Amino acid sequence: MKSEKKPVGDSRIGEEDRISRLPDSLLCEILLNFPTKDVIKTSLLCRRWRYIWRYVPVWDLQINGGLEDAAKFSFFKRFMDFNSSVCLQRVKLRYVGYSFGFRDSKLINIVFKHKIQHLDLEGYTRDDTIKIPPTIYTSCERLVSLKLRCLLLPKPPKSVSLPCLKIIDLQEIKFDDSSAMEVLISGCSALESLTMDKMYGDRVSSQSLLSFCLTKTEGGDLDKKTVTMQAPRLKFIKLNNRSIERFIVKDLGSIIKLDLDGFTNFGETLHSFLTLLSFVRDITISSDILKVLHKFSESESLPQFHNLSSLSIKAGTLSWEYLLTFLENCPNLKYLVMTIMEDDDVIPRKHFALPRRSMSSYCLLLS
């Protein structure tokens, strides 16, 4: 007798799917990439998946300002109490509505108790600021990355202990104390990356810091700051901030990449800025800086920037004369990237790269 042919696409009824055959540890790794609400829903798939979600060390919660928030808090607290030995890998908490009062600090404290590694908290608005519990300074010894937005950080104790913290990102933060930022950084012996929308102090000192970024573009405080940075291992600086009067770096030799965009007041003097340029390999500057350097060259000779191999320029209007003055002092330049902006439009009108050529070739291309 001829065997019956199964229709195309017919599955083997009763046979367990391949994903369900994977070990629990691998299933948890897969679920790390899904929102918490979807992770919990997998418990409805079949008996095999019923309890897998309990072992996923990631929580992504959104507070909407409604009655269901109390239920979310209650569920999360009961789960954490039942799994007291769980170490949380990552927690993301977003307030898209008003907070639910006293439960805010309790919820965050629960996270701290479970040895959180990556913490991402965002408040509702700057006017309805949620205060982070002071235990953040002493109870997060395994914390690796900290991202905070629209929150209030309390005054730190005399001794801050965050020995594993490598990444800090602060946006629209309020501090209870003017020296809080400096104390916080001093307690992060492994800190490598610091990103902020503005300066929350006038001094940054870190023996481990590799990257420093200021991201806010619009005008800031009326009382502009002179900022001093002491970071002997610093390799990358990005400044895109209008609230700083001057930015002074004490240790220049380690910096290899610099992004100044529209910032011009770098270094104690123009000579110290030129010294910095002699170290960097990759720089992004504006036409304003080219203008300053061209004016300087009319009275003194510019040094040779032998280490510079990549140059990016952002400008609304660009004087080719200013550009060529600078290029003449970059004998080892390999890449030139130019972004010509239309007024205040953020979309570049011209954006092109040039490979390494002789100066005569540059003059021909740019004329």
N, C-alpha and C positions, 0 to 999 in steps of 0.2 A: 504493500500500500504506500501511496505517496504521502510524505509528511506534509502537514499543512504549513503554508508559508505565513510567517507573521507579517502583518502590515508594517510598512516603513514607519519608523519612529516609535514602534511599540516597545514599551519598557518591560523589564522583567519584574512582574508583580511579585511583591513579597521580598525582593532582594534589597538589602540595605544599601543606601546610596554611599558613594565613595567618601564624601566629606565626613559623614557620620562615623566612618571607620577610623578616622584620624584620632590620635591620642588626645586626651583632654588638654595637655599643655599647648599643642599646636592649634586646637580649636580656640583656645583663649587668645593666642597670638593673632588669629584672624579677626576675632571680635574686638580687638583693641582699636580697630579702625572704624568702628561703628558708633553712632550716638547711643547713650545709655538706654534710652527708651526702646530702641530697636534691639539692643542686646538682650534686654529682659523679655522681649516678645519671642525670642527664639525658644523659650521654655515651653511654648505651645506647639512646637513642631512635632515632637514625639518624645517618648520616654527617655531616649538617649540624650536629648538636649535639655531635659527638665531642670537640671541643677548646674549646668555649665556656666551660666551667667554669674553665678555666685563667686566664681574664681577669677573673673576678669578684673584686674586691679586698676580700672579706669572708670571715672564717673564724669559725665557731662550733664550738668543740671542747669535749667533755665527757670528763673523766678519771674513770674508774670505779674505779680501783684494781685492775684485772685485768691479765692478760697481754697483752691486746690494746692496752694503752696504749703499750707499746714500739713496736708496729707503727704506731700513730698518729703517734708522735713521729718515727719514721724516715721515714714518708711525707711529713709536713709539712716536715721538714728537706730532703729530696731535692727537693721541689717548690720550696722557697724558694731553694735553691742553683742550681737550673736556671733560675729566674726571678729572678735577682739584681737586676734593675732595677724589679721590681714595687713600687709604693707601696701599702701596705695602708690601706684606708679605715676598716675597722672589724674589731676582733677581740674575741670574747667567749670567755673560757676559764673553765670551771666544774670544780671538783674535787668530785665527789660520793662519792668514795672516797679512800683514802690516796694521797698523791702518789707519783711514781716517782723520788724522790730527786734525784740530780745532774742529771737531765734537766730539772727544773723551771726552774732559772735559765737553762739553755741555750735552752729553748723560748721563754722570755720575751725573752731577749736577741735571738733571731732576729727576733721581732716588732719590737723596737726598731730594728733595723738597716734595716727596710723602711719607715721614715718613717710609722709608724702615726699615724692622726688621731684615732680614737675607740677607747679601750681600756677593757674591762670584765673585771675579774678577780675571781674569788671562790674563796677557799680552802675547805678541807673543814670544819674546826672551829677554834675558837680555841686548842685544845690541840695541834693538829697544824699549826702555823703555817708557811706557806710564805713565804720571804723574797724580796722583790723585789730584783733586781740593782741596785746603786748607779748603773748607767748610765741609770736612768730620769731622773736629774736633769740629765744632760748630752747624751743621745743622742736626745731626743724633741722636736726643735725644731718639728715640724709637729703635735704633739699638741694637739687641740682640747678633748677631754673625757676625763676620767679618773674611773673608778668602781672602787673597791676595797672588798673585804669579806673579813674574817677573814684578813688578811695582815700581814706584818711589813715595815715600811719602814725601810731602813737609815739610818744617820746621813748627812745630806747634806753635800756639800763646802761650802767657804766661799762658792762662787759657784754658784748654781742657774740654769740657762737653759731656761725653758719659755715662750718669748715668745708662743706662739699659744694657750696653754691658757686656756680660758674657763670651763670647768665642772669642778668637783671635787666628788666624792661619796665620803665616807669613812665606813665602817660597821665597827665592831668591829676597829679597826686597832691594831697595836702599833708604837710607835716606838722605835728604838734609842737615841734621844737626846731629852731633855725639850724642847729648843728646836727640834726638827725641823720641827714644823708651822709655826712662825713663819718659819723659813728657807725652807721650801717655798713659802709664800705670797708671800714677798718676791721670789722668782724668777719669779713669774707676773704679768708686767706687763699682761696683757690679761684677767685673771681677772674674771668677771662674776657667777658663781654659786658659792657655797660651802655644801655641805650635809654635816652630820656628825651622828652619833648622840650624841656628847658632845664636850666641849671637850678637846682634846689639848694645850692650853696655856692661858695666862691672858691672851693678847693677840692681837688680830687687827688688822693694819694693811695697808690696800690702797687705792691711789689709784683703782683701776678697779672695785672691787666694787660690784655693784648689788643682789644678793640674798644673804641669810644665813639658814640654817635649822638649828635643832637639833631632832632628831626623837625622841630617846629619851624615853619617858614615865615609866618606873619610876625609883626612887631610884638614885643613882649613887655616886660616891666618898664615903667618910666625911668626907674633907677637902674641903669644898665650896669652890669657887673664886669669887673676884671677877674678873669678866672685863671687860676694857677693849677697846672697838672704836673704831678710827679709820679711817673710810672716808667721805670727803667726798661721794661720789656714790651712797651707799647709799639705795635706794628701798624695799626690803622686808625686814622682819625677822620670823622665826617662831621662837618659843621655846616648846618643850614639853619641858622638861628639869628634873629635880629635883636635879641635882648642882651647880647654880650658886647661890651665896649672893647675888650681886648682879651685874647686867649694866649696864655704863656705856657710853654712846655719846657720843663727843666731838663729832661733827658731826650736828646734829639737823635742820637746815634742808632736807635733800634727801629725808627719809623721807616717803613718802606712804601706805604700807600697813604695818600692824602686826598680828601675830597672837601674842598672849601666852597664850591659853588659860588655864591655871591659874597662870601665873607672875605674881608680884606685886612682886618686888624689882627694879624696873627704874629705872635712874637713880641718881645719887648721893643724891638726896633726893626726897621726894614733889613738891617744887616743880619739880625738873628733869623729872620725869615729866609733870607738867601742861604744862610748856613744850613737850614733845614732842607731846602730844595736840593742842596748838594748831596744829601743822603738818600732821598726818596727815589723809588723806581717807577712809581705809578702815581699820577696826580690829576685831579679834576679841578679846574679853576674857571673863573669868569673873565669876561673881557675887562672888567674893572681892575683886576689884578695885573693883566697884561699892560693896561694903561699906566699903572703905578710903576711897573718895572721899566717900561719905555722911558718914562720921565726920569727915573733914576739913572738910566743909561746915558742920558744927555749930559750928566755931570760926572758920573763915575762909570767905570767899566763893570759890566755884569760878569760874575764868575762863570766858569764852564760847569755845566751840570752833567757830569760824565755818567752818573748812575741812572739818569732818567731814560727809560725805554718806552713808556706809554704816557701820552698826554691827551686829556679830554678837555674840551672847552665848551662851556655853555654861555650863549650870548644872545641878546636881542639884536644888537648891531655889533659888527666886528670890524676893527681897523686892521687891514692886512699888514700895514706898517708895524703896528704893535706886535702882531703875531710873528712876523719875520725877525724882529729884533730878538724875540725870545728863542726862536728856532735856531738862530745862528749860534746859540750857546748850548745847544743840545746835540753834541756830536754822535751820540749812540742811540738816538731816538728811533724806535722801530714802528710805533703805531701812533697815528694822530687821528682822533675822533672829534668831530665838531658838530655841535647841536645848535642850530640857529633858531631861536624862538621868535614867534610872531607876537609882539607886544607881551601880554601876560598869559598868553595861551600856553598850556603845558604840553601841547602836541608839537613836536619838532617839525619844522618846515624842511630843513635840510639836515641830513644825518649821514655822514659818510666817513669811511676810514681810508687812510693812506698808508701803504707799506713803506718801509725804509727806502729813502732815495737821497741822492746828493742834494745840497742846498740849491743848486741851479735848477734841479727838477722841481723842487718845492716852489721856487719863484715862478717857474713857467706855469705850474698848475694853479697857483693862487692869484696870478695876475689877471 
